[in-house]
Amino acid sequence: MPLLRTQHSVLPGFTLSFALSVLFICLVILVPLSGLAIHVSQMSWAQYWGVITDPRSLASFRVTLLAAAGASGINAVVGLLLAWVITRYRFPGRRLMDALVDLPFALPTAVAGLTLSALFAANGWLGQWFEAIGISVAYTPLGIMIAMSFTSLPFVVRAVQPVLEDLTPDVEEAAATLGATPMATFTRVILAQLMPALLTGTALAFTRSLGEYGAVIFIAGNMPFETEILSLLVNIRLDEFDYAAASALASVILIASLVLLFGIQLVQSRLTRRWKGH
Amino acid sequence: MSIRVEQIQKRFGDFTALDDINLDVQEGQLVGLLGPSGSGKTTLLRIIAGLEKADQGKVLFHGKDVTNLDVRKRKVGFVFQQYALFRHLTVADNVAFGLRMLPRKERPARSAIRQRVNELLDLVQLGHLAGRYPAQLSGGQKQRVALARALALKPDVLLLDEPFGALDAKVRKELRRWLRHLHEQISVTSIFVTHDQEEAMEVSDQVVVMSQGRIEQMASPLTVYEQPASRFVFDFLGHINALKGHYDGRSWQAGNAQLRLTTEGACPDGELTLYLRPHEADLSKTPSDSANLPVKLGARSVFGGTVTLELEALGWPAEVMEVELSRDAWQALNAQPGDTLFVHPRQLQTVTCDGNLGPRVTPA
């Protein structure tokens, strides 16, 4: 197979559009990344290892990972439910609901963070009810999780929605004529077909949560070893002009995200390639 | 298992999809529901399957009332128009789906399921594609997988919704022969929906012709064609030429066209419409005493043993007519496009004033 396989197309300009895409990816993504790599490469392995295994760093990894995992878990369920309701039912306000899903993308994350922390503070509208049953939300890992799930919810909904729209009702009817219960139809037919999209959406939500900063710091409390997330720690190191340590920490998020994204891409393409018959 | 449908009524809003439908299907028969789109045939099929609920009426399988029985418990095999295969499962897993959905007590062992799937795939001649995904199959192959899947649970009744609708002409023809053959092998009571007259005629033991939510006629293909119960049935089964004119007691006239015949089917004011089937007429270069229908030869289409001719009425009002001749007759006629010819009907169907079918007549 040739390196570049260009099919004859009625729209010209493959070369130009391809070159522009590569240029843009370089400028916006690859150049900053190599800056990071250069900073990190100035450290020795021992220094690098020292920074990322520092107890405070390890604690922040733990908080960030657990909160992001929790948030993605919540979003996988809630996002699927939202996508389901929006695509399957016709009700007044459906379009509004559909539009609201994108709000977390549109809202500046700091605004979201402030609002959430006000809501969930011990005396806030929602926080007081949680406080009444003995659960503190603001300034705890739970609060971090809520902030993360707020900012990353659209990823799941928008990944699942188009696939859900493509599922035809006759497939569900076929399952019913074959004796499948509603539950079995949902899990074995619908969910099974949604899985690649749901995985992708959840993974995107997870990586987004790993790097979330603005929405989280207001509600997190930012206690070292307890509610200090990785992005905040990076910021603290920057304030201390310790660029190398900041870069080392950032590289961890970066590598984790890249591995996850590539992994998901691989699983997804393997599954859907067969389903689509290539 | 016999199927009986009693006084089924179904409305969608203001639209009456089915109006007082009664139907009896004998055990082991293959019945074709034939009608134009919107005639209610698919709705009827879905009601029999339990995928749709009738507003009124009953469905009985082998004398047992199943009207309120859930689709899951009706033991029907249903083949969907667009196949509705599970795209995330292999061919073998698609076929095995129903068996795997059985409650644990009734579910066969893994090896038994595998064996049954292999049997079914052999039956539909797709054993070699067991590991493929639906997207890797052709339309005809998908259709056969859908059929194997529907047969996996040994259904009492097999229902097929436009089973060949989405296939190209050649595959269609092969598949419907094959379905006929398969039905002889397994003889499960089957109903299929089609809008294709040829398909219904070739495959069915009994044809049910439907129009606007009603059954127009149910009979064997031969009877439906030779003794249509209504004008609609006559009209719907194959092309017809409608000839409108006046009848004076001895001959039918329209412009300078004339046919000598005797009938009592005419309206009081003398109007008389005659239906002529394309294959029930001859052509010659001269008029006869009994028939003088001058036409101009237009386009011709030669396909198989027959030649279909388009004829334009010369000096009398009529739509473009269609007449079919055998290849030999066409060659003997030795005519060119643009030539003037004369149509000699062998048999005509009169239409009464109120739009029903009158007696058949022969020009003499």
Interface residues (C-beta under 8 A of the other chain):
Chain A: T168 D170 V171 E173 A174 A175 A176 T177 L178 G179 A180 T181 A184 R188 V189 A192 Q193 L271 R274 W275 K276 G277
Chain B: A49 L51 V71 R72 K73 V76 G77 F78 F80 Q81 Q82 A84 L85 F86 R87 H88 L89 F97 G98 M101 L102 Y133 P134 A135 Q136 R149 A150 A152 L153
